[in-house]
Amino acid sequence: MNDYPRNLHIDLSKLRAQTLKRYAWYYHLDAKTTARADLASKCAQHFLCHYEVDEGEVLKSFVNFCQNPNATSARGKNAAQIPSGLQNRAASTASTGRPMKRSASSVGAGSGSASNGTVSAEPPSKKRKQQVVPEGRLVAAKIKDNWMLCRVVKYTKRKRVYKVEDADEMAKEKVTFDVAHDDLIVLPTEDELAQVRPLNKGTRVLARFPKTSTFYDATVVRKVEKSKRLIAYGLRFDGDDRDEKGAIRVVEVSAEEVVLPDGSR
């Protein structure tokens, strides 16, 4: 942490990496690293940048944002529009023809594990209410570095973990995983979609790529409606195929398989 400002009398390196990443995104810092020490240095330097910063106001603004994630960010961007510079994705193999995989560093730091493994020790998010997801509900579950289409099997209150199974109908055997609450994003139902406003063009989302069970980062290009009901979104998936003009193709995805990265609606 050689770049950490010596004249700053608070130690941001004691914060969790997830918190530092959120701070870096909120203030649009150019922080492509995932190392906590380097993130702490970047955030600390923000306090001592070329223009005068009121440290108390900066922290107060950030805390207020954490308590109200639907509010606008420091530069007026929508909370769902995450800069691509902070999306550290692992490239998919060229043979799949699918977008790059969503990295665990994109949202949160926890990860699901197979039933006989361990579960993320990350404390519950303060942004999402700890409401128990009912059995049978479809969710996007973070399994290691990937967000997968899963179905909730049961919730163990004592361990505070969910047992989920792969919801891929083509799978011969159902594999189950233990997943923490913060590693689940509940997929909306048709009735729930009718009660919320459609996502705006340019909104950053997490969506299931067609004919796969994996969710990837994408950007909303348009909405598709039928009889005044939202049925799908036209999306551009990060790292997807490009046309002859170099533009990423637009793929239609059911609105029930498109969510905001933080799980809000």
C-alpha positions as CSV (number, residue, x, y, z in Angstrom):
1,M,0.0,0.0,0.0
2,N,2.8,2.4,-1.0
3,D,0.4,4.9,-2.6
4,Y,-1.7,5.4,0.5
5,P,-1.6,9.1,1.5
6,R,0.5,9.5,4.6
7,N,-1.4,12.6,5.7
8,L,-4.8,10.9,5.8
9,H,-5.5,9.9,9.3
10,I,-8.1,7.2,8.6
11,D,-7.2,3.7,7.5
12,L,-9.5,2.6,4.7
13,S,-7.7,-0.7,4.3
14,K,-9.7,-1.9,7.3
15,L,-12.9,-1.8,5.2
16,R,-14.1,-4.9,3.3
17,A,-13.1,-5.1,-0.3
18,Q,-16.7,-5.1,-1.3
19,T,-17.3,-1.8,0.4
20,L,-14.2,-0.3,-1.2
21,K,-15.4,-1.5,-4.7
22,R,-18.8,0.1,-4.0
23,Y,-17.1,3.3,-3.0
24,A,-14.9,3.4,-6.1
25,W,-17.9,2.8,-8.3
26,Y,-20.0,5.4,-6.5
27,Y,-17.4,8.1,-7.0
28,H,-16.4,6.9,-10.5
29,L,-12.8,6.2,-9.5
30,D,-10.6,4.5,-12.1
31,A,-10.0,1.4,-9.9
32,K,-9.6,-1.7,-12.0
33,T,-7.7,-3.6,-9.3
34,T,-9.4,-6.0,-7.0
35,A,-6.7,-6.1,-4.3
36,R,-8.1,-4.5,-1.1
37,A,-4.8,-2.6,-0.3
38,D,-4.8,-1.0,-3.8
39,L,-8.5,-0.2,-3.6
40,A,-8.0,1.4,-0.2
41,S,-5.2,3.6,-1.7
42,K,-7.4,4.6,-4.6
43,C,-10.3,5.6,-2.3
44,A,-7.9,7.4,0.1
45,Q,-6.5,9.4,-2.7
46,H,-10.0,10.5,-3.5
47,F,-10.0,12.4,-0.2
48,L,-6.8,14.3,-1.2
49,C,-7.5,15.0,-4.9
50,H,-6.7,18.4,-6.5
51,Y,-10.0,20.0,-5.4
52,E,-10.9,20.4,-1.8
53,V,-13.1,17.6,-0.4
54,D,-15.1,17.7,2.8
55,E,-14.3,14.2,4.2
56,G,-17.4,14.3,6.4
57,E,-19.7,15.2,3.5
58,V,-18.1,12.5,1.3
59,L,-18.7,9.8,3.9
60,K,-22.2,11.0,4.8
61,S,-23.1,11.0,1.1
62,F,-21.8,7.5,0.6
63,V,-23.5,6.1,3.7
64,N,-26.8,7.7,2.6
65,F,-26.4,6.0,-0.7
66,C,-25.9,2.6,0.9
67,Q,-29.0,3.1,2.9
68,N,-30.9,4.2,-0.2
69,P,-29.4,2.4,-3.2
70,N,-32.1,3.7,-5.6
71,A,-30.8,7.2,-5.2
72,T,-28.5,8.7,-7.9
73,S,-24.8,8.4,-7.6
74,A,-22.3,11.2,-7.0
75,R,-22.4,12.3,-10.6
76,G,-26.1,11.8,-11.2
77,K,-25.9,8.4,-12.8
78,N,-28.5,5.8,-12.2
79,A,-27.5,3.2,-9.5
80,A,-27.8,0.4,-12.0
81,Q,-25.4,1.9,-14.6
82,I,-22.1,0.3,-13.4
83,P,-19.1,1.5,-15.3
84,S,-17.6,-1.2,-17.5
85,G,-14.1,-0.4,-16.1
86,L,-15.1,-2.0,-12.8
87,Q,-16.5,-5.2,-14.5
88,N,-13.5,-7.6,-14.1
89,R,-14.8,-10.4,-16.3
90,A,-13.1,-13.7,-17.1
91,A,-13.1,-14.3,-20.9
92,S,-15.2,-17.2,-22.1
93,T,-13.6,-19.7,-24.5
94,A,-13.8,-18.8,-28.2
95,S,-15.7,-22.0,-29.0
96,T,-18.8,-21.1,-26.9
97,G,-19.8,-18.0,-28.9
98,R,-21.1,-16.7,-25.6
99,P,-20.4,-13.4,-23.8
100,M,-17.6,-13.1,-21.2
101,K,-18.4,-14.6,-17.9
102,R,-19.4,-12.3,-15.0
103,S,-16.7,-12.2,-12.4
104,A,-17.3,-12.5,-8.7
105,S,-15.7,-9.1,-8.4
106,S,-18.5,-7.4,-10.3
107,V,-21.1,-7.6,-7.6
108,G,-20.4,-8.8,-4.1
109,A,-17.5,-10.9,-2.9
110,G,-19.2,-14.1,-1.7
111,S,-19.8,-17.3,-3.7
112,G,-22.0,-20.3,-3.6
113,S,-20.5,-23.7,-3.1
114,A,-21.5,-27.3,-3.6
115,S,-23.6,-28.8,-0.8
116,N,-20.6,-30.3,1.0
117,G,-18.6,-27.1,0.8
118,T,-18.4,-23.8,2.7
119,V,-20.6,-20.8,2.2
120,S,-19.6,-17.2,1.9
121,A,-19.0,-15.6,5.3
122,E,-19.9,-12.1,4.0
123,P,-22.3,-10.3,6.4
124,P,-25.8,-9.7,5.0
125,S,-26.3,-6.7,2.7
126,K,-28.0,-3.7,4.3
127,K,-29.4,-2.8,0.9
128,R,-31.7,-5.7,0.5
129,K,-34.2,-6.8,3.1
130,Q,-33.6,-10.3,4.6
131,Q,-36.9,-11.7,3.5
132,V,-36.8,-15.5,3.1
133,V,-37.1,-16.5,-0.5
134,P,-39.9,-19.2,-0.8
135,E,-39.2,-22.7,-2.0
136,G,-39.7,-23.2,-5.7
137,R,-38.8,-19.6,-6.6
138,L,-36.5,-19.1,-9.6
139,V,-33.4,-17.1,-8.8
140,A,-30.0,-16.1,-10.2
141,A,-27.5,-17.7,-7.8
142,K,-23.8,-16.9,-7.6
143,I,-22.0,-20.3,-7.9
144,K,-18.3,-19.5,-7.6
145,D,-17.7,-16.9,-10.4
146,N,-20.9,-17.5,-12.3
147,W,-24.5,-16.4,-11.9
148,M,-26.6,-19.5,-12.6
149,L,-30.4,-20.1,-13.1
150,C,-31.5,-22.0,-10.0
151,R,-34.6,-23.0,-8.1
152,V,-34.8,-22.6,-4.3
153,V,-35.1,-26.0,-2.6
154,K,-35.2,-25.0,1.0
155,Y,-33.9,-22.4,3.5
156,T,-32.0,-23.5,6.6
157,K,-32.7,-20.8,9.3
158,R,-30.0,-22.0,11.7
159,K,-27.2,-21.8,9.1
160,R,-28.9,-18.9,7.2
161,V,-28.2,-20.5,3.9
162,Y,-30.4,-21.6,1.0
163,K,-30.1,-25.0,-0.8
164,V,-30.7,-24.4,-4.5
165,E,-30.7,-26.7,-7.5
166,D,-29.7,-26.1,-11.1
167,A,-32.9,-25.2,-12.9
168,D,-31.6,-26.2,-16.3
169,E,-34.4,-28.5,-17.7
170,M,-31.9,-30.2,-20.0
171,A,-29.7,-31.3,-17.1
172,K,-29.8,-35.1,-16.5
173,E,-29.0,-34.8,-12.8
174,K,-30.0,-32.0,-10.5
175,V,-26.9,-30.6,-8.7
176,T,-27.6,-28.7,-5.5
177,F,-25.6,-25.9,-3.9
178,D,-25.6,-24.0,-0.5
179,V,-25.8,-20.3,-1.2
180,A,-25.9,-17.3,1.1
181,H,-28.8,-14.8,0.9
182,D,-26.6,-12.1,-0.6
183,D,-25.7,-14.5,-3.4
184,L,-29.3,-14.8,-4.6
185,I,-31.2,-12.4,-6.9
186,V,-34.9,-13.3,-7.1
187,L,-36.2,-13.3,-10.7
188,P,-39.4,-11.3,-11.2
189,T,-42.7,-12.9,-12.1
190,E,-45.1,-11.6,-14.8
191,D,-47.4,-10.1,-12.1
192,E,-44.5,-8.3,-10.4
193,L,-43.3,-6.9,-13.7
194,A,-46.7,-5.3,-14.2
195,Q,-46.3,-3.3,-11.0
196,V,-42.9,-1.7,-11.7
197,R,-41.6,0.7,-14.4
198,P,-39.7,-0.9,-17.3
199,L,-35.9,-0.4,-17.2
200,N,-34.6,2.6,-19.1
201,K,-32.4,2.4,-22.1
202,G,-28.7,2.2,-21.1
203,T,-29.4,0.5,-17.7
204,R,-26.8,-2.1,-16.8
205,V,-28.4,-5.5,-16.0
206,L,-27.7,-9.1,-15.3
207,A,-29.6,-11.3,-17.8
208,R,-29.8,-15.0,-18.8
209,F,-28.1,-15.5,-22.2
210,P,-30.5,-17.5,-24.5
211,K,-30.2,-21.3,-24.6
212,T,-27.9,-21.2,-21.5
213,S,-28.4,-21.3,-17.8
214,T,-25.9,-18.6,-17.1
215,F,-26.5,-14.8,-16.4
216,Y,-24.1,-12.2,-17.9
217,D,-23.6,-8.5,-17.8
218,A,-25.6,-6.6,-20.4
219,T,-27.0,-3.2,-21.3
220,V,-30.7,-2.4,-22.1
221,V,-31.2,-1.2,-25.7
222,R,-35.0,-1.3,-25.9
223,K,-38.0,-2.8,-24.3
224,V,-40.4,-5.2,-26.1
225,E,-44.1,-4.8,-25.2
226,K,-47.2,-6.7,-26.3
227,S,-50.7,-5.5,-25.5
228,K,-49.1,-2.9,-23.3
229,R,-47.4,-5.5,-21.2
230,L,-43.6,-5.7,-20.9
231,I,-42.5,-9.1,-22.2
232,A,-38.8,-8.8,-23.1
233,Y,-35.8,-6.5,-23.4
234,G,-33.4,-6.0,-26.3
235,L,-30.0,-6.3,-24.7
236,R,-26.4,-6.0,-25.7
237,F,-24.3,-8.6,-23.8
238,D,-20.8,-7.6,-22.9
239,G,-18.3,-9.4,-25.1
240,D,-20.9,-10.8,-27.4
241,D,-20.5,-11.2,-31.2
242,R,-20.3,-8.0,-33.3
243,D,-21.8,-7.3,-36.7
244,E,-20.0,-6.1,-39.8
245,K,-20.1,-2.5,-38.5
246,G,-18.4,-3.5,-35.2
247,A,-21.5,-3.1,-33.1
248,I,-22.6,-5.7,-30.6
249,R,-25.7,-7.6,-31.7
250,V,-29.0,-7.0,-29.9
251,V,-30.5,-10.1,-28.2
252,E,-34.1,-10.3,-26.9
253,V,-34.4,-11.8,-23.5
254,S,-37.6,-12.4,-21.5
255,A,-38.2,-9.6,-18.9
256,E,-38.6,-12.3,-16.3
257,E,-34.9,-13.2,-16.8
258,V,-33.5,-9.7,-16.5
259,V,-32.5,-8.2,-13.1
260,L,-30.5,-5.3,-11.7
261,P,-27.1,-6.4,-10.4
262,D,-28.0,-5.4,-6.8
263,G,-31.3,-7.3,-6.9
264,S,-33.5,-4.2,-6.6
265,R,-36.5,-3.5,-8.9
